[in-house]
Amino acid sequence: CNSYKAAAEALRIDLQHLSNNETFIRPSKDAAEKRRQKQVENNQRLINYAHKIWQACKDINVENSLAQKYFTSRGIHNVKERSIRFHPAIKNKELNAAIPAILFKVQVSPEAELSAIHRIYLTKDGRKANVMSPKMALARIVGSGIWFGEPNEQLAIAEGPENALTARYCYNFPFV
């Protein structure tokens, strides 16, 4: 007795019963390719939107900005990085409102084009916004990073932009 064959046959019978004896059709290679293409198109749409947001916001001005208040509250001072910008009013879906945010440029390398943005939503007094997800990425971030400093022989890796910035200014070498 082959238990695998028996289990497969029992599953087939159960599926037929549940589907009122309709035949199940396996997705074709064309359907799989269409699904993959749709994912690629959706990610490109998100990258384009992230790029539009990145271009629209001002370079971070650490003096008297909400971003400065946030960084200072985290013990991070004198932030001057090309990969950081401040947006005074960006859409937050949870609140269905535009609120301030710090934006971080996500790239596969320091010279690469933007592949996503990482957002930290803020309150009007510079604290992390009180929402379920105050930190969010827009577009796919797998295989990418937020690059701080100029590339050289040493590169440190940190989890999260705040940790990377803290270490960057303590040790004075680039972080991702």
N, C-alpha and C positions, 0 to 999 in steps of 0.2 A: 504494500500500500504506500503510495507516494502522498504524504500529507500536504506537500506544497500544491500539487495538482488538485487535490480534494478541496483545499482551502480556496484556491483560485476559482474552481468551479462553483463552490458555494457562494463566493462573492459575486460571480457573474449572475447567478440565479437571483440573489438578493437585489442586485442592481436592476435587473429586468423587472422584478416584482415592484420595486419602488418607482420605476419609470413607466409603469403600465405597459411593459413589454416593448417600449420604444428602443430602437437600436442606438447605441452610443457611437459617435463618430470621433475618431482620433483627430486632433488638430493636424492639419497638413504642415509641411515645411513652409509653405507660403504664409500660413497664418502665424507661425512662429516668427518668421522674418518680418511680417507686418507689425507684430507686437514689439519686436526689438526696434524697428524703425520708428515706431510711435514713441518709445522711450527715449531714443536719441533726439527726436524732434522736440519732445517735452523738455529735456535737459537743456537743449540749445535755446529754447524759449526762456527758460529760467536764467541762463547765463546772460542772454541779451537784456533781460529785465534787471539783473544784478548790475550789469555794466551801466545801464541807464541811471540807476540809483547812484552808483559810484561816481559817475561823471557829474551828476546834478548837485551833489553835496559839496560843501566847502572843505578845503584842507583844514585839518584840525588846528584850532587856535587855542593853545593850552592856557593862555592868560584869560581868566574870567569866563571860562566856558563850563558848561555842565560836564563835559568830558574831563576837564581838569579837576573839577570837584570830585567826580567819581574816582579817578586815578589817585588823587591825593588821599581819599578815604581808604584806599587800598595800600597806601604807603609808597605809591609810585609817583615820582616827581620829575619835572622837566621832560615830559614825553615829546620827542621829536622824531617821528617815524613816517616814512612815505606810505607805509601800508595801513595807516590809520587816518580816518576822516570822521567828521562829526556831521550828523544830519539833524536839523532842529525839529523836524516833524515827518516821521516816516510811518507808514501804515502798520498797525498792529491788529491782526485779525481777531485776536481774543477780545480786545477792547473795542474793536470796530471804530478805531480812532487813530489819528496821527499823533505820535509821541516822539520825543527826542531819542536818538540812538547813536552809539559809537559804532562805526563800521570798520571792519578789518578786511583788507584785500587778501583773498585766498588764491594761491598760485601753485603750480607744480614745481616751479623753481623761481629764484628771485628775478630772473629776466623774462619769465613767461607772462603771457596775457592773463588777465583775471579769469579764474575758472569758477568763482563763487564769491559771495561776501558772507562774513560772519557778523551778526548784529548783537549788540547788547543794548536792550531797551532801558531807558532811564526815566525817572520821575522829573518833574519840573524843578526839583531842588538837587538833582545830580546823584540820586541814589538809584540802585538797580530797581527797575520797575517791579511792582508787586503783581506779577502775572504768572501763570503756570510755567511758561517758558520764556524767561527774560533774555535768554541767549538762544539765537537761532541762526541756522545757515540758510542761505538762499542759493540753490543749485547744488550739484553734487560735489562733496568735499573729499571723497575717498582718493588717496594718493596725492593730496595737496597739503599745503600748510600756509600759515601766516608768517612771513619772513620779516625779521627785525634785524637791523644792522647791515653792514656791508660784508659780503662773503669773504672769508679768508680760510686759513688752514683748519681752524677750529669752528665747529658748529655744534651748538647744544640743542637738545630737544626738550620741550616742556609740554605739559598738558594744560591747555588753555592760554589765552593771550595775556591774562593778568599775571600768571605765574612766569610766563616767558619774559614779560617786560620787567618784572621785579628782578629776576635773575640777570637779565641783560644789563641793567644799570648797576647791579652789584658787581658783576664779573667783567663787564665791558667787552664782551664778544658776541657775535651774532647768535640768534636763537630762531628756531622755527617751532 
